Amino acid sequence: MTLTEYLDLHAPDRAAFAARIGVTREAIRKYEAGERVPRPAIAKAIKLATGGAVTPDDLVNGYQGAALP
């Protein structure tokens, strides 16, 4: 499940979810947009906060960063 799917269904207040896992609302926006991959500790916090519905693999698979050469 993507982070966006989870948040839309279970935690539509992105700012509250961000505070719960110790990041900013802007960081959540970037994770959702695939602009940033969370650090391992934050990925773990997301997994715990979502009851395992969003895994670190889900977060990395959505990453839209620069293509590898």
Rosetta constraint file for C-alpha pairs under 8 A:
AtomPair CA 1 CA 5 HARMONIC 6.37 0.50
AtomPair CA 1 CA 6 HARMONIC 6.69 0.50
AtomPair CA 1 CA 53 HARMONIC 6.17 0.50
AtomPair CA 1 CA 54 HARMONIC 5.54 0.50
AtomPair CA 1 CA 55 HARMONIC 7.93 0.50
AtomPair CA 1 CA 58 HARMONIC 6.54 0.50
AtomPair CA 2 CA 6 HARMONIC 6.31 0.50
AtomPair CA 2 CA 32 HARMONIC 7.95 0.50
AtomPair CA 2 CA 54 HARMONIC 6.18 0.50
AtomPair CA 2 CA 58 HARMONIC 5.93 0.50
AtomPair CA 2 CA 59 HARMONIC 7.02 0.50
AtomPair CA 2 CA 62 HARMONIC 7.69 0.50
AtomPair CA 3 CA 7 HARMONIC 6.08 0.50
AtomPair CA 3 CA 31 HARMONIC 7.72 0.50
AtomPair CA 3 CA 32 HARMONIC 6.17 0.50
AtomPair CA 3 CA 54 HARMONIC 6.07 0.50
AtomPair CA 3 CA 58 HARMONIC 7.70 0.50
AtomPair CA 3 CA 59 HARMONIC 7.15 0.50
AtomPair CA 4 CA 8 HARMONIC 5.97 0.50
AtomPair CA 4 CA 32 HARMONIC 5.70 0.50
AtomPair CA 5 CA 9 HARMONIC 6.29 0.50
AtomPair CA 6 CA 10 HARMONIC 5.84 0.50
AtomPair CA 6 CA 11 HARMONIC 7.18 0.50
AtomPair CA 6 CA 50 HARMONIC 7.53 0.50
AtomPair CA 6 CA 53 HARMONIC 7.35 0.50
AtomPair CA 6 CA 54 HARMONIC 7.29 0.50
AtomPair CA 7 CA 11 HARMONIC 4.48 0.50
AtomPair CA 7 CA 12 HARMONIC 5.25 0.50
AtomPair CA 7 CA 13 HARMONIC 7.79 0.50
AtomPair CA 7 CA 14 HARMONIC 7.23 0.50
AtomPair CA 8 CA 12 HARMONIC 5.11 0.50
AtomPair CA 11 CA 17 HARMONIC 6.69 0.50
AtomPair CA 13 CA 17 HARMONIC 6.46 0.50
AtomPair CA 14 CA 18 HARMONIC 6.00 0.50
AtomPair CA 14 CA 25 HARMONIC 6.24 0.50
AtomPair CA 14 CA 28 HARMONIC 7.12 0.50
AtomPair CA 15 CA 19 HARMONIC 6.21 0.50
AtomPair CA 15 CA 24 HARMONIC 7.17 0.50
AtomPair CA 15 CA 25 HARMONIC 4.97 0.50
AtomPair CA 16 CA 20 HARMONIC 6.15 0.50
AtomPair CA 17 CA 21 HARMONIC 6.50 0.50
AtomPair CA 18 CA 22 HARMONIC 6.02 0.50
AtomPair CA 18 CA 23 HARMONIC 5.05 0.50
AtomPair CA 18 CA 24 HARMONIC 5.49 0.50
AtomPair CA 18 CA 25 HARMONIC 5.47 0.50
AtomPair CA 18 CA 27 HARMONIC 7.78 0.50
AtomPair CA 18 CA 28 HARMONIC 6.37 0.50
AtomPair CA 19 CA 23 HARMONIC 5.91 0.50
AtomPair CA 19 CA 24 HARMONIC 6.70 0.50
AtomPair CA 19 CA 25 HARMONIC 7.82 0.50
AtomPair CA 20 CA 49 HARMONIC 7.83 0.50
AtomPair CA 21 CA 42 HARMONIC 6.94 0.50
AtomPair CA 21 CA 45 HARMONIC 5.72 0.50
AtomPair CA 21 CA 46 HARMONIC 6.59 0.50
AtomPair CA 21 CA 49 HARMONIC 7.22 0.50
AtomPair CA 22 CA 42 HARMONIC 7.78 0.50
AtomPair CA 23 CA 27 HARMONIC 6.25 0.50
AtomPair CA 23 CA 28 HARMONIC 7.41 0.50
AtomPair CA 24 CA 28 HARMONIC 6.67 0.50
AtomPair CA 25 CA 29 HARMONIC 6.34 0.50
AtomPair CA 26 CA 30 HARMONIC 6.27 0.50
AtomPair CA 27 CA 31 HARMONIC 6.20 0.50
AtomPair CA 27 CA 36 HARMONIC 7.79 0.50
AtomPair CA 28 CA 32 HARMONIC 6.12 0.50
AtomPair CA 29 CA 33 HARMONIC 6.12 0.50
AtomPair CA 30 CA 34 HARMONIC 6.03 0.50
AtomPair CA 30 CA 35 HARMONIC 4.95 0.50
AtomPair CA 30 CA 36 HARMONIC 5.44 0.50
AtomPair CA 31 CA 35 HARMONIC 6.12 0.50
AtomPair CA 31 CA 36 HARMONIC 5.24 0.50
AtomPair CA 31 CA 37 HARMONIC 6.08 0.50
AtomPair CA 31 CA 38 HARMONIC 6.95 0.50
AtomPair CA 31 CA 59 HARMONIC 7.26 0.50
AtomPair CA 31 CA 63 HARMONIC 7.67 0.50
AtomPair CA 32 CA 62 HARMONIC 7.87 0.50
AtomPair CA 33 CA 62 HARMONIC 7.90 0.50
AtomPair CA 33 CA 63 HARMONIC 7.84 0.50
AtomPair CA 33 CA 64 HARMONIC 7.81 0.50
AtomPair CA 34 CA 62 HARMONIC 5.27 0.50
AtomPair CA 34 CA 63 HARMONIC 4.10 0.50
AtomPair CA 34 CA 64 HARMONIC 4.78 0.50
AtomPair CA 34 CA 65 HARMONIC 7.01 0.50
AtomPair CA 35 CA 63 HARMONIC 6.21 0.50
AtomPair CA 35 CA 64 HARMONIC 5.75 0.50
AtomPair CA 35 CA 65 HARMONIC 5.84 0.50
AtomPair CA 36 CA 63 HARMONIC 6.47 0.50
AtomPair CA 36 CA 64 HARMONIC 7.80 0.50
AtomPair CA 36 CA 65 HARMONIC 7.06 0.50
AtomPair CA 37 CA 59 HARMONIC 6.59 0.50
AtomPair CA 37 CA 60 HARMONIC 6.12 0.50
AtomPair CA 37 CA 63 HARMONIC 6.26 0.50
AtomPair CA 38 CA 42 HARMONIC 5.68 0.50
AtomPair CA 38 CA 43 HARMONIC 5.57 0.50
AtomPair CA 38 CA 59 HARMONIC 7.57 0.50
AtomPair CA 39 CA 43 HARMONIC 6.13 0.50
AtomPair CA 40 CA 44 HARMONIC 6.15 0.50
AtomPair CA 40 CA 56 HARMONIC 7.88 0.50
AtomPair CA 41 CA 45 HARMONIC 6.26 0.50
AtomPair CA 42 CA 46 HARMONIC 6.12 0.50
AtomPair CA 43 CA 47 HARMONIC 6.23 0.50
AtomPair CA 43 CA 55 HARMONIC 7.32 0.50
AtomPair CA 43 CA 56 HARMONIC 5.42 0.50
AtomPair CA 43 CA 59 HARMONIC 7.49 0.50
AtomPair CA 44 CA 48 HARMONIC 6.20 0.50
AtomPair CA 44 CA 55 HARMONIC 7.82 0.50
AtomPair CA 44 CA 56 HARMONIC 7.01 0.50
AtomPair CA 45 CA 49 HARMONIC 5.95 0.50
AtomPair CA 46 CA 50 HARMONIC 6.01 0.50
AtomPair CA 46 CA 54 HARMONIC 6.85 0.50
AtomPair CA 46 CA 55 HARMONIC 7.52 0.50
AtomPair CA 47 CA 51 HARMONIC 6.11 0.50
AtomPair CA 47 CA 52 HARMONIC 4.71 0.50
AtomPair CA 47 CA 53 HARMONIC 6.72 0.50
AtomPair CA 47 CA 54 HARMONIC 5.39 0.50
AtomPair CA 47 CA 55 HARMONIC 5.25 0.50
AtomPair CA 47 CA 56 HARMONIC 7.04 0.50
AtomPair CA 48 CA 52 HARMONIC 5.92 0.50
AtomPair CA 50 CA 54 HARMONIC 6.12 0.50
AtomPair CA 54 CA 58 HARMONIC 6.00 0.50
AtomPair CA 54 CA 59 HARMONIC 7.32 0.50
AtomPair CA 55 CA 59 HARMONIC 6.57 0.50
AtomPair CA 56 CA 60 HARMONIC 6.29 0.50
AtomPair CA 57 CA 61 HARMONIC 5.94 0.50
AtomPair CA 58 CA 62 HARMONIC 6.57 0.50
AtomPair CA 59 CA 63 HARMONIC 6.84 0.50
